[in-house]
């Protein structure tokens, strides 16, 4: 069992931790607003991504994928929110003004983004389906994989928010801070383009 869990984590961390809409939004939010002000957003991403994991484990995603119009609607909704979030990150105050910045995006939009994130469905689905922890016991296997992947979700997403907030501390110069915010916003826009290309 231990070696099976290690294999699961070896597959999960690079796939689920790679740049995508949720992870890049966390890094950008951390850069623009700091770690503490991004905690509500982090909570939404973690709970929403866990929801994706539960949908995959229970087979609900198979039903969703049979409705192409629903998949398209979810992807377009996520893309629209990411465009808004990219603007919020790019235009967030930097340097000494950052402490007085407006309210950071919170739990509900993060949850919605995580639930509609096509990368989460692809990465989690690939890891969940490709690994077996308890052969011959489907329920125990599913529960073990859910527990192991929830840990990955927590570590990966918290790390991206922390990375962004630590990165921001290095950018005391407002011009560098603005450049970093714009760079994260541009990466978010690229993630939208990649998601929409698959429609």
C-alpha positions as CSV (number, residue, x, y, z in Angstrom):
1,X,0.0,0.0,0.0
2,X,2.8,2.5,0.9
3,X,4.5,2.1,-2.5
4,X,1.1,2.5,-4.3
5,X,0.4,5.7,-2.4
6,X,3.9,7.0,-3.3
7,X,3.2,6.2,-6.9
8,X,-0.1,8.0,-6.7
9,X,1.6,11.1,-5.2
10,X,4.4,11.0,-7.7
11,X,1.8,11.1,-10.5
12,X,-0.4,13.6,-8.7
13,X,2.0,16.4,-7.6
14,X,3.3,17.3,-11.1
15,X,0.0,16.9,-12.8
16,X,-2.2,18.7,-10.3
17,X,0.5,21.2,-9.3
18,X,1.4,22.4,-12.8
19,X,0.3,25.9,-13.9
20,X,-3.4,26.1,-14.7
21,X,-6.2,28.5,-14.1
22,X,-6.6,27.8,-10.3
23,X,-2.9,27.6,-9.5
24,X,-2.0,30.7,-11.5
25,X,-4.9,32.7,-10.0
26,X,-3.6,31.8,-6.5
27,X,-0.1,32.9,-7.3
28,X,-1.4,36.1,-8.9
29,X,-3.7,36.7,-6.0
30,X,-0.8,36.2,-3.5
31,X,1.4,38.6,-5.4
32,X,-1.4,41.2,-5.6
33,X,-3.0,40.9,-2.2
34,X,-0.7,38.8,0.0
35,X,-1.1,35.4,1.7
36,X,-3.5,36.3,4.5
37,X,-5.9,38.2,2.2
38,X,-5.9,35.3,-0.2
39,X,-7.0,32.7,2.4
40,X,-10.7,32.9,1.6
41,X,-9.9,32.5,-2.1
42,X,-7.6,29.5,-1.3
43,X,-10.5,27.9,0.7
44,X,-12.8,28.2,-2.4
45,X,-10.2,26.7,-4.7
46,X,-9.5,23.8,-2.2
47,X,-13.2,23.0,-1.6
48,X,-14.1,23.4,-5.3
49,X,-11.2,21.2,-6.4
50,X,-12.2,18.6,-3.8
51,X,-15.7,18.7,-5.3
52,X,-14.2,17.9,-8.7
53,X,-12.3,15.0,-7.1
54,X,-15.6,13.7,-5.5
55,X,-17.4,14.1,-8.8
56,X,-14.7,12.0,-10.6
57,X,-14.7,9.4,-7.8
58,X,-18.5,9.0,-7.9
59,X,-18.8,9.0,-11.6
60,X,-20.7,12.2,-11.9
61,X,-18.2,13.6,-14.4
62,X,-19.2,10.8,-16.8
63,X,-22.7,12.2,-16.8
64,X,-21.5,15.8,-17.3
65,X,-19.2,14.8,-20.2
66,X,-22.2,13.3,-22.0
67,X,-23.6,16.8,-22.3
68,X,-21.3,18.8,-24.6
69,X,-23.4,22.0,-24.1
70,X,-22.9,21.8,-20.3
71,X,-19.1,21.3,-20.7
72,X,-19.0,24.3,-23.1
73,X,-21.1,26.5,-20.7
74,X,-18.9,25.6,-17.7
75,X,-15.7,26.3,-19.7
76,X,-17.0,29.6,-21.0
77,X,-18.1,30.7,-17.5
78,X,-14.7,29.8,-16.1
79,X,-13.0,31.7,-18.9
80,X,-15.1,34.8,-18.3
81,X,-14.3,34.8,-14.6
82,X,-10.6,34.3,-15.3
83,X,-10.6,37.3,-17.6
84,X,-12.1,39.3,-14.8
85,X,-9.6,37.9,-12.3
86,X,-6.7,38.7,-14.6
87,X,-7.9,42.3,-14.8
88,X,-8.2,42.5,-10.9
89,X,-4.6,41.1,-10.5
90,X,-3.1,43.3,-13.2
91,X,-4.7,46.5,-11.8
92,X,-4.2,45.7,-8.1
93,X,-2.2,48.4,-6.2
94,X,1.5,47.5,-5.7
95,X,4.3,48.6,-3.3
96,X,3.2,50.6,-0.3
97,X,-0.3,51.1,-1.8
98,X,-0.9,47.4,-1.8
99,X,-1.7,47.4,1.9
100,X,-4.7,49.7,1.1
101,X,-5.8,47.7,-1.9
102,X,-9.4,46.9,-2.5
103,X,-11.0,43.7,-1.3
104,X,-9.4,40.5,-2.7
105,X,-11.6,38.0,-4.5
106,X,-13.1,35.6,-2.0
107,X,-14.5,32.1,-1.5
108,X,-17.5,32.0,-3.9
109,X,-15.8,33.0,-7.1
110,X,-12.8,30.7,-6.3
111,X,-15.2,27.8,-5.7
112,X,-16.9,28.4,-9.0
113,X,-13.6,28.6,-10.9
114,X,-12.4,25.4,-9.3
115,X,-15.6,23.5,-10.1
116,X,-15.5,24.7,-13.8
117,X,-11.7,24.3,-14.2
118,X,-11.1,22.0,-17.2
119,X,-7.5,21.3,-16.1
120,X,-8.7,20.0,-12.7
121,X,-11.0,17.5,-14.4
122,X,-8.2,16.3,-16.7
123,X,-5.4,16.1,-14.1
124,X,-7.5,14.6,-11.3
125,X,-9.3,12.2,-13.6
126,X,-6.0,11.0,-15.1
127,X,-4.4,10.4,-11.7
128,X,-7.5,8.8,-10.1
129,X,-8.1,6.4,-13.0
130,X,-4.5,5.4,-13.5
131,X,-3.6,4.4,-10.0
132,X,-4.8,1.6,-7.7
133,X,-4.0,1.6,-4.0
134,X,-6.2,-1.3,-2.8
135,X,-6.6,-3.8,-5.6
136,X,-9.8,-5.9,-5.3
137,X,-11.6,-3.5,-2.9
138,X,-13.1,-0.7,-5.0
139,X,-14.6,1.3,-2.1
140,X,-11.4,1.2,0.1
141,X,-9.4,2.1,-3.0
142,X,-11.6,5.1,-3.8
143,X,-11.6,6.4,-0.3
144,X,-7.8,6.0,0.0
145,X,-7.3,7.9,-3.3
146,X,-9.7,10.6,-2.2
147,X,-7.8,11.1,1.1
148,X,-4.4,11.1,-0.6
149,X,-5.5,13.5,-3.4
150,X,-7.2,15.9,-0.9
151,X,-3.7,16.2,0.7
152,X,-2.2,17.0,-2.7
153,X,-4.9,19.6,-3.3
154,X,-4.1,21.3,0.0
155,X,-0.4,21.3,-0.5
156,X,-0.3,22.3,-4.1
157,X,-2.8,25.2,-3.8
158,X,-1.4,26.6,-0.5
159,X,2.1,26.5,-2.1
160,X,1.0,28.5,-5.1
161,X,-0.6,31.2,-2.9
162,X,2.5,31.2,-0.7
163,X,4.8,31.5,-3.7
164,X,2.9,34.5,-5.0
165,X,2.9,36.3,-1.6
166,X,6.7,35.6,-1.1
167,X,7.3,36.7,-4.7
168,X,5.5,40.0,-3.9
169,X,7.8,40.7,-0.9
170,X,10.7,40.7,-3.3
171,X,9.0,43.4,-5.4
172,X,9.1,46.4,-3.2
173,X,9.6,48.6,-6.3
174,X,6.2,49.5,-7.6
175,X,7.3,49.1,-11.3
176,X,8.5,45.5,-10.6
177,X,5.4,44.8,-8.7
178,X,3.2,46.0,-11.5
179,X,5.2,44.0,-14.0
180,X,4.7,40.9,-11.8
181,X,1.0,41.4,-11.6
182,X,0.7,41.9,-15.3
183,X,2.8,38.8,-15.9
184,X,0.5,36.7,-13.7
185,X,-2.5,38.2,-15.5
186,X,-1.0,37.3,-18.9
187,X,-0.4,33.7,-17.8
188,X,-4.1,33.5,-16.7
189,X,-5.2,34.8,-20.1
190,X,-3.0,32.2,-21.7
191,X,-4.7,29.5,-19.6
192,X,-8.1,30.8,-20.8
193,X,-6.9,30.6,-24.4
194,X,-5.7,27.0,-23.9
195,X,-9.0,26.0,-22.3
196,X,-11.1,27.6,-25.0
197,X,-9.0,26.0,-27.8
198,X,-10.3,22.6,-26.7
199,X,-14.0,23.6,-27.3
